[in-house]
Amino acid sequence: RGTVAILKYLRSRIADQSTSADTNQQNSISSNITQHSNVDAAEVSRTGKLVYSSKKISEIPDDVWSTAASCDQLKVVDFRKNTLTAVPEALLGFSARIEEIYLSSNKLCQLPCSMSNFTKLTYLDLGNNQLDNLPPEMESLAKLREIVLSNNRFMTLPSVLFALSSLEVLLANDNKIESIDVQGLSKLPELSVLDLQNNGIREVPPELGTLKKIKSLQLGGNLFRIPRAAILSKGTLAIMEYLRGRIPTA
């Protein structure tokens, strides 16, 4: 439906809520709604992407969901750079088809257990929020290959991550992580990128060097002194070799 129909629908909702509202106030509300209702339905259908980012809003407008519902091929949802404090409940209605979700730069403190329903999800961006844990139910995300946890409040890598056997990329830089769970990471046979920069890690277990599938390892900006910065600067292969060389022999 076009802009005129959308505004008519939204005005009717406003009228139902308060029939005595001042005309100028209605115009102001209508203007604000218009600013938040500029999703191109044809573009969503063509690309399979629903992009509603950088709006600085705490709730996704109804007509955005109407547009999403009209797209049978919807696979990507991008709600970055808003002020969402929770994952929108309406998003769960599309869980059977969504493959990528972008929720970075919001104000999320926790995720719902129902995130487990996104069984086709391959990419999840949760960076720059206020998260300190993930629900264990997320272990059902068997197809998840990349997850971004950067710039949150994690003190450890959530244990549910170690159940995601397809995970290839784990970005957890700029948190408060204090240790590296090598035993847990060893359960991720496809892990090739691990970023733990700028945390509070005091020690790097030598056994981390045995995870030979890892091709990119970022550890700078932590509290440990070994490996030294000179080793870190040489790149992943040098770090992994150095760590293996420190494993005690019988």
C-alpha positions as CSV (number, residue, x, y, z in Angstrom):
1,R,0.0,0.0,0.0
2,G,1.1,3.5,-0.7
3,T,2.0,6.4,1.6
4,V,-1.5,7.8,1.5
5,A,-3.1,4.5,2.6
6,I,-0.4,4.1,5.3
7,L,-1.0,7.5,6.8
8,K,-4.8,7.0,6.6
9,Y,-4.4,3.8,8.6
10,L,-2.1,5.3,11.2
11,R,-4.3,8.4,11.6
12,S,-7.2,6.1,12.3
13,R,-5.3,4.4,15.0
14,I,-4.4,7.7,16.6
15,A,-8.1,8.8,16.4
16,D,-9.2,5.6,18.1
17,Q,-6.9,6.3,21.0
18,S,-7.9,9.9,21.5
19,T,-10.7,11.4,19.5
20,S,-10.2,14.8,21.2
21,A,-6.6,15.2,20.2
22,D,-5.6,18.7,18.9
23,T,-5.3,19.0,15.2
24,N,-1.8,20.4,15.4
25,Q,-0.8,17.5,17.6
26,Q,-2.2,15.0,15.1
27,N,-0.2,16.7,12.3
28,S,2.9,16.5,14.4
29,I,2.4,12.8,15.1
30,S,1.6,12.1,11.5
31,S,4.8,13.8,10.5
32,N,6.9,11.7,12.9
33,I,5.2,8.5,11.6
34,T,6.0,9.5,8.1
35,Q,9.7,9.7,8.9
36,H,9.6,6.2,10.3
37,S,7.7,4.7,7.4
38,N,9.9,5.0,4.4
39,V,10.7,1.3,3.8
40,D,10.5,0.5,0.0
41,A,8.4,-2.6,-0.3
42,A,9.6,-3.3,-3.8
43,E,13.2,-3.1,-2.7
44,V,12.6,-5.5,0.1
45,S,10.9,-8.0,-2.2
46,R,13.7,-7.6,-4.8
47,T,16.6,-8.0,-2.4
48,G,15.1,-10.1,0.4
49,K,16.5,-7.5,2.9
50,L,14.5,-5.5,5.4
51,V,16.7,-2.5,6.4
52,Y,15.4,-0.2,9.1
53,S,18.6,1.2,10.7
54,S,19.9,4.5,12.1
55,K,16.4,5.7,13.1
56,K,17.2,5.9,16.8
57,I,13.8,4.4,17.7
58,S,12.9,2.0,20.5
59,E,10.1,0.2,18.6
60,I,9.7,-0.9,15.0
61,P,6.6,0.7,13.3
62,D,3.7,-1.5,12.4
63,D,3.9,-0.8,8.7
64,V,7.5,-2.1,8.6
65,W,6.2,-5.4,9.7
66,S,3.4,-5.3,7.2
67,T,6.1,-4.8,4.5
68,A,8.1,-7.7,5.8
69,A,5.0,-9.9,5.8
70,S,4.4,-9.2,2.1
71,C,7.9,-10.4,1.2
72,D,8.0,-14.2,0.7
73,Q,11.8,-14.2,0.2
74,L,12.8,-12.2,3.3
75,K,16.2,-13.5,4.5
76,V,17.9,-10.5,6.0
77,V,16.8,-8.1,8.8
78,D,18.9,-5.0,9.6
79,F,17.8,-3.0,12.7
80,R,21.3,-1.5,13.5
81,K,21.8,1.8,15.2
82,N,18.4,2.2,16.9
83,T,17.5,2.2,20.6
84,L,15.9,-1.2,20.9
85,T,15.9,-2.6,24.4
86,A,14.6,-6.0,23.4
87,V,14.4,-8.1,20.3
88,P,11.1,-7.2,18.7
89,E,8.5,-9.9,19.3
90,A,7.2,-9.5,15.7
91,L,10.5,-10.6,14.4
92,L,9.9,-14.1,15.8
93,G,7.1,-14.4,13.2
94,F,9.7,-14.6,10.5
95,S,12.1,-17.0,12.3
96,A,11.5,-19.8,9.9
97,R,13.0,-17.9,7.0
98,I,15.6,-15.4,8.4
99,E,19.3,-16.1,7.6
100,E,21.0,-12.9,8.8
101,I,20.1,-10.6,11.7
102,Y,21.9,-7.2,12.4
103,L,21.1,-5.8,15.8
104,S,24.3,-3.9,16.6
105,S,24.3,-0.5,18.3
106,N,21.1,-0.8,20.2
107,K,20.4,-1.2,23.9
108,L,19.9,-4.9,24.3
109,C,20.5,-6.3,27.8
110,Q,19.4,-9.8,27.0
111,L,18.0,-12.1,24.3
112,P,14.8,-14.1,24.5
113,C,14.9,-17.9,24.7
114,S,12.8,-17.8,21.5
115,M,16.0,-16.9,19.6
116,S,16.2,-20.7,19.3
117,N,13.5,-20.6,16.6
118,F,15.9,-19.0,14.1
119,T,17.1,-22.3,12.9
120,K,18.2,-21.0,9.4
121,L,20.3,-18.3,10.9
122,T,23.9,-18.1,9.5
123,Y,24.9,-14.6,10.7
124,L,24.1,-12.8,13.9
125,D,25.4,-9.3,14.7
126,L,24.9,-8.3,18.4
127,G,27.8,-5.9,18.7
128,N,27.7,-2.7,20.7
129,N,24.9,-3.6,23.1
130,Q,24.7,-4.3,26.8
131,L,24.7,-8.1,26.8
132,D,26.5,-10.2,29.4
133,N,25.1,-13.6,28.5
134,L,23.3,-15.6,25.8
135,P,20.3,-18.0,26.4
136,P,21.3,-21.7,26.3
137,E,18.4,-22.3,24.0
138,M,20.5,-20.8,21.2
139,E,22.3,-24.2,20.9
140,S,19.6,-25.0,18.3
141,L,21.2,-22.6,15.8
142,A,23.1,-25.3,14.1
143,K,23.7,-23.3,10.9
144,L,25.1,-20.2,12.6
145,R,28.5,-19.5,11.0
146,E,29.3,-16.0,12.3
147,I,28.5,-14.2,15.5
148,V,29.5,-10.7,16.5
149,L,29.6,-10.0,20.3
150,S,32.0,-7.1,20.2
151,N,31.6,-4.1,22.6
152,N,29.3,-5.8,25.1
153,R,29.7,-6.8,28.8
154,F,30.7,-10.4,28.6
155,M,33.1,-11.6,31.3
156,T,33.3,-15.1,29.7
157,L,32.5,-16.6,26.4
158,P,28.9,-17.9,26.8
159,S,29.0,-21.7,27.0
160,V,26.2,-22.0,24.5
161,L,28.7,-20.9,21.8
162,F,30.6,-24.2,22.2
163,A,27.5,-26.1,21.0
164,L,27.4,-24.3,17.6
165,S,29.3,-26.8,15.5
166,S,29.1,-24.7,12.3
167,L,30.6,-21.6,13.9
168,E,33.5,-20.2,11.8
169,V,33.8,-16.6,13.0
170,L,33.6,-15.5,16.6
171,L,34.2,-11.8,17.3
172,A,34.2,-11.0,21.0
173,N,36.6,-8.0,21.2
174,D,36.1,-5.1,23.6
175,N,34.3,-6.9,26.4
176,K,35.4,-7.9,29.9
177,I,36.5,-11.4,29.2
178,E,39.0,-12.6,31.7
179,S,40.0,-16.1,30.5
180,I,40.1,-18.3,27.3
181,D,38.2,-21.5,27.5
182,V,40.3,-23.7,25.2
183,Q,38.3,-26.8,26.0
184,G,35.1,-25.1,24.9
185,L,36.7,-23.6,21.8
186,S,38.0,-27.1,20.9
187,K,34.4,-28.2,20.4
188,L,34.1,-25.8,17.4
189,P,35.6,-27.8,14.5
190,E,35.1,-25.0,11.9
191,L,36.3,-22.0,14.0
192,S,38.8,-20.1,11.8
193,V,38.5,-16.5,13.1
194,L,38.7,-15.6,16.8
195,D,39.0,-12.0,18.0
196,L,39.5,-11.5,21.7
197,Q,41.2,-8.1,21.6
198,N,40.8,-5.5,24.3
199,N,39.5,-7.7,27.1
200,G,40.8,-8.5,30.5
201,I,42.6,-11.8,29.7
202,R,45.5,-12.4,32.1
203,E,46.8,-15.6,30.6
204,V,46.9,-17.3,27.2
205,P,46.7,-21.1,27.6
206,P,49.4,-22.8,25.5
207,E,46.8,-25.3,24.4
208,L,45.2,-22.6,22.3
209,G,47.9,-23.3,19.8
210,T,46.6,-26.8,19.1
211,L,43.4,-25.4,17.5
212,K,45.0,-25.6,14.0
213,K,41.8,-24.6,12.2
214,I,42.2,-21.0,13.4
215,K,43.6,-18.8,10.7
216,S,43.1,-15.4,12.3
217,L,43.7,-14.9,16.0
218,Q,43.5,-11.4,17.6
219,L,44.7,-11.1,21.2
220,G,46.1,-7.6,21.5
221,G,45.0,-5.1,24.2
222,N,44.7,-7.6,27.1
223,L,46.5,-7.9,30.4
224,F,48.8,-10.9,29.8
225,R,52.5,-10.4,29.2
226,I,53.1,-13.7,27.4
227,P,53.1,-13.9,24.4
228,R,54.9,-10.6,24.2
229,A,53.8,-7.9,21.8
230,A,56.6,-8.7,19.5
231,I,55.1,-12.2,19.0
232,L,51.6,-10.9,18.6
233,S,52.8,-8.5,15.9
234,K,54.1,-11.4,13.8
235,G,50.6,-12.7,13.1
236,T,48.5,-15.8,13.8
237,L,50.9,-18.5,12.5
238,A,53.7,-17.2,14.8
239,I,51.4,-16.9,17.8
240,M,50.1,-20.5,17.4
241,E,53.5,-21.9,16.9
242,Y,54.8,-20.0,20.0
243,L,51.9,-21.3,22.1
244,R,52.4,-24.9,21.0
245,G,56.1,-24.6,21.9
246,R,55.1,-23.8,25.5
247,I,52.9,-26.9,26.0
248,P,54.6,-28.9,28.8
249,T,56.0,-32.2,27.6
250,A,55.9,-35.4,29.8
